[in-house]
């Protein structure tokens, strides 16, 4: 468990990531602020406390793998990679621009630190299973973390992968559900009700940990607990708020895939000062 000083550090990093997200999406004139902001504490905890990784050596063989399955949250991943030193922070201003390494959805062939190219939802957990099996076959000790969206759990492939991961007893695999209750077309409960989510994952043979996805203590304790689980994969269901950190974006469906105007971006950055 981290102490209060460490918590303050993480909170400052989280605030910096939120500022990057707002700034780069506003500059690009397109992107997904809501689902990027909701997962900030989860990704901050992973990159600054949990993952073994080397920004100077992005393809280091023994690195832990982080797979962003909800690829529309690419601005969040770019922000944390830049803060870790995978590429200059100044490059964030090129998001979605012609010739940039930072596309609207992630591209593992061009962006340092990106493990999986994305675009279609529902594929990250399957990719993670292959990566986790490779670690076992190659006798490597790295762990695999896959971030899914709550709405993404509508996809059938997620549940096929859930069955396979439990079948293969992949205790080096952790799925994280950013459960912010919303998706592009509305509230999850109205579009496709996936509740009871905890019971479903448990029925598929997973260790399930429910947490507040904005509380660093709960997040880090969940990842510590997941490392002690043997013989089955773990899913962390993180209850979050879409648009977290910017009052007029929180739980506002408008900002699933809409960039803030210059005036809105200014107001958001003032809140995040």
C-alpha positions in Angstrom: 0.0 0.0 0.0 1.3 3.5 -0.8 1.6 6.2 1.7 0.2 9.7 1.6 3.3 11.3 0.0 3.2 8.8 -2.8 -0.5 9.4 -3.2 0.1 13.1 -3.7 2.7 12.3 -6.4 0.2 10.1 -8.2 -2.5 12.8 -7.9 -0.2 15.3 -9.5 0.6 13.0 -12.3 -3.0 12.2 -12.8 -3.8 15.9 -13.1 -1.0 16.4 -15.6 -2.4 13.6 -17.7 -5.9 15.1 -17.6 -4.4 18.4 -18.8 -2.6 16.7 -21.6 -5.8 14.9 -22.7 -7.8 18.1 -22.8 -5.1 20.1 -24.6 -4.3 17.5 -27.3 -8.0 16.7 -28.1 -8.9 20.4 -28.3 -5.9 21.0 -30.6 -6.8 18.1 -32.8 -10.5 19.0 -32.9 -11.5 15.4 -32.4 -11.1 12.5 -30.0 -12.6 10.9 -27.0 -12.2 12.9 -23.8 -14.8 11.1 -21.6 -13.4 7.6 -21.7 -9.8 8.9 -21.5 -10.5 10.9 -18.4 -12.4 8.1 -16.6 -9.3 5.8 -16.6 -6.6 8.2 -15.6 -6.0 6.9 -12.1 -5.9 3.3 -13.3 -3.3 4.0 -16.0 -1.3 6.3 -13.7 -1.1 3.6 -11.1 0.0 1.0 -13.6 2.8 3.1 -15.2 4.1 4.8 -12.1 3.8 2.0 -9.5 3.0 -1.4 -11.0 4.5 -2.1 -14.4 8.1 -3.2 -14.9 9.0 -1.2 -18.1 11.9 0.7 -19.6 10.9 3.8 -21.6 14.3 3.9 -23.1 13.9 0.3 -24.3 10.2 -0.1 -25.3 10.6 -3.6 -26.6 12.5 -5.0 -23.6 11.6 -8.6 -23.6 10.8 -8.9 -19.9 8.6 -5.8 -19.6 5.1 -6.2 -18.3 2.6 -5.6 -21.0 -0.3 -3.0 -20.9 -2.9 -3.5 -23.6 -5.4 -0.7 -24.3 -8.4 -2.6 -25.7 -10.6 0.5 -25.6 -8.4 2.1 -28.2 -10.5 5.3 -28.5 -8.9 6.3 -25.2 -5.6 6.6 -27.1 -5.0 10.2 -25.8 -4.7 8.8 -22.3 -2.1 6.2 -23.3 -0.2 8.8 -25.3 -0.2 11.2 -22.3 1.2 8.6 -19.9 3.8 7.3 -22.3 5.0 10.9 -22.9 5.2 11.5 -19.1 7.2 8.3 -18.7 9.6 9.4 -21.4 8.8 7.2 -24.3 8.7 10.3 -26.5 8.8 14.0 -26.0 5.7 15.6 -24.3 5.7 18.2 -27.1 4.8 15.5 -29.6 1.4 15.2 -27.9 0.4 18.4 -29.9 0.5 16.3 -33.1 -2.4 14.0 -32.2 -4.4 13.0 -35.2 -2.4 15.2 -37.6 -1.0 14.0 -40.9 2.3 12.2 -40.5 2.0 12.0 -36.7 2.9 8.9 -34.8 -0.1 9.6 -32.6 -3.2 8.4 -34.5 -6.8 8.5 -33.3 -6.5 4.9 -32.4 -3.2 3.3 -31.3 -0.7 1.9 -33.8 1.9 -0.4 -32.4 4.1 -0.1 -35.6 4.7 3.6 -35.1 4.3 4.7 -31.5 6.9 3.6 -28.9 5.3 1.8 -26.0 2.1 0.8 -27.7 1.6 -2.9 -27.5 -1.5 -3.4 -29.7 -3.0 -1.6 -32.7 -6.7 -0.9 -32.1 -9.8 0.3 -33.8 -12.3 -2.5 -33.4 -13.4 -3.1 -29.9 -13.5 -6.4 -28.0 -10.1 -7.7 -29.2 -7.7 -6.7 -26.5 -8.5 -9.5 -24.1 -7.9 -12.1 -26.8 -4.6 -10.4 -27.6 -3.7 -10.4 -24.0 -4.3 -14.1 -23.7 -1.9 -14.8 -26.5 0.7 -12.6 -24.8 0.2 -14.2 -21.4 0.5 -17.7 -23.0 3.7 -16.7 -24.7 5.1 -15.7 -21.3 4.3 -19.2 -20.0 5.7 -21.0 -23.1 8.9 -18.9 -23.0 9.3 -19.2 -19.2 9.2 -15.4 -18.8 7.8 -13.8 -15.7 6.1 -10.7 -17.1 2.5 -9.9 -16.4 -0.2 -8.7 -18.8 -2.8 -6.0 -18.1 -5.7 -5.4 -20.4 -7.9 -2.3 -20.1 -11.5 -2.8 -21.3 -14.4 -0.4 -21.4 -17.6 -1.2 -19.7 -19.5 -0.7 -22.9 -16.9 -2.8 -24.7 -18.1 -5.8 -22.6 -21.1 -5.9 -25.0 -18.8 -7.6 -27.5 -19.1 -11.3 -27.7 -15.4 -11.8 -28.2 -14.8 -10.5 -24.7 -16.7 -13.4 -23.2 -15.0 -16.0 -25.5 -11.7 -14.7 -24.3 -12.9 -14.8 -20.7 -13.7 -18.5 -21.1 -10.3 -19.2 -22.7 -8.3 -17.3 -20.1 -9.9 -19.3 -17.2 -9.5 -22.5 -19.2 -5.8 -21.9 -19.5 -5.5 -20.8 -15.8 -3.7 -17.6 -16.8 -2.8 -16.1 -13.4 -0.4 -13.7 -15.1 -3.3 -12.0 -16.8 -5.3 -9.1 -15.3 -8.3 -7.5 -17.0 -9.4 -4.1 -15.9 -12.9 -2.9 -16.7 -13.3 0.9 -16.8 -16.9 0.7 -15.7 -18.1 4.2 -16.2 -21.6 3.1 -17.1 -21.7 4.9 -20.5 -20.9 4.2 -24.1 -21.3 6.0 -27.4 -25.0 5.6 -27.7 -26.1 6.2 -24.1 -26.1 4.5 -20.7 -25.0 0.9 -20.7 -28.1 -0.1 -18.9 -30.2 1.2 -21.8 -28.1 0.1 -24.7 -27.2 -3.4 -23.5 -27.4 -4.2 -19.8 -24.3 -6.1 -18.8 -25.2 -6.4 -15.1 -24.6 -8.3 -12.9 -21.1 -7.8 -14.2 -19.3 -9.1 -11.0 -21.2 -12.3 -11.0 -20.7 -12.9 -14.7 -16.9 -12.7 -14.5 -16.9 -14.9 -11.4 -19.1 -17.5 -13.2 -16.5 -17.5 -16.0 -13.9 -18.6 -13.5 -12.1 -15.3 -12.7 -11.0 -13.8 -9.5 -13.1 -10.6 -9.2 -12.1 -7.4 -7.4 -14.5 -4.5 -7.3 -13.0 -1.1 -6.5 -13.5 2.7 -6.8 -11.5 3.3 -10.0 -10.5 6.8 -8.9 -9.1 5.8 -5.5 -5.3 5.1 -5.6 -5.3 3.0 -2.5 -8.0 0.7 -3.8 -6.4 0.5 -7.2 -2.9 -0.4 -5.9 -4.2 -2.8 -3.4 -6.2 -4.5 -6.2 -3.1 -5.0 -8.3 -1.2 -6.3 -5.3 -3.9 -8.8 -4.6 -4.1 -9.9 -8.2 -0.4 -10.8 -8.1 -1.1 -13.3 -5.2 -3.9 -15.1 -7.1 -2.8 -18.5 -8.5 -4.4 -20.7 -11.0 -6.9 -18.3 -12.5 -7.0 -14.8 -14.1 -8.1 -11.7 -12.3 -10.5 -9.0 -13.3 -10.6 -5.6 -11.6 -14.0 -4.0 -12.0 -13.2 -0.3 -11.6 -16.3 1.9 -11.0 -15.5 5.2 -12.6 -17.1 8.4 -13.8 -16.9 9.3 -17.5 -15.3 12.7 -18.0 -13.8 12.6 -14.4 -12.1 15.7 -13.3 -13.9 18.2 -15.5 -17.2 19.2 -14.0 -19.2 19.8 -17.2 -17.8 16.6 -18.8 -18.6 14.3 -16.0 -21.4 11.8 -17.0 -22.1 14.0 -20.0 -22.7 11.8 -23.0 -21.8 14.7 -25.3 -18.1 14.2 -24.5 -17.9 10.5 -25.4 -16.4 11.4 -28.8 -16.6 15.2 -29.0 -13.6 17.6 -28.6 -14.1 20.6 -26.3 -14.4 24.0 -28.0 -11.5 26.4 -27.2 -13.7 28.0 -24.6 -14.6 24.7 -23.0 -10.9 23.6 -23.1 -10.0 26.8 -21.3 -12.6 26.2 -18.6 -11.5 22.6 -18.2 -7.8 23.6 -17.8 -8.7 26.2 -15.2 -10.4 23.4 -13.2 -7.3 21.3 -13.6 -4.9 24.0 -12.7 
